Amino acid sequence: MSQIVTVALDFAKNVFQVHGALSDI
């Protein structure tokens, strides 16, 4: 169960970084 949470957090972090990069443009 904890592994799924870790993967979800990592995925959310990547999405957040991509969103921030797009906002910078």
Contact map, one row per residue, 1 for C-alpha under 8 A:
1111100000000000000000000
1111110000000000000000000
1111111000000000000000000
1111111100000000000000000
1111111110000000000000000
0111111111000000000000000
0011111111100000000000000
0001111111110000000000000
0000111111111000000000000
0000011111111100000000000
0000001111111110000000000
0000000111111111000000000
0000000011111111100000000
0000000001111111110000000
0000000000111111111000000
0000000000011111111100000
0000000000001111111110000
0000000000000111111111000
0000000000000011111111100
0000000000000001111111110
0000000000000000111111111
0000000000000000011111111
0000000000000000001111111
0000000000000000000111111
0000000000000000000011111
